[in-house]
């Protein structure tokens, strides 16, 4: 399943809507998606939502859509 992760680039600054970013990850569960981002970045995760059906199709039509892959050590 594809998950959209909304995050702030830094945990040291107060969250602001204007600085919210998103990335897409593939994982079986929301917990796994959270762990992938948490273990591989310094991002402050705000929200994780599943993408499927028409919602996924809409996101995939964006030129910014790209599934982020992390190198597991």
Secondary structure, 3 states (H helix, E strand, C coil): CEEEEEEECCCCCCCCHHHEEEEEEECCCHHHHHHHHHHHCCCEEEEEEEECHHHHHHHHCCCCCCECCCCCC
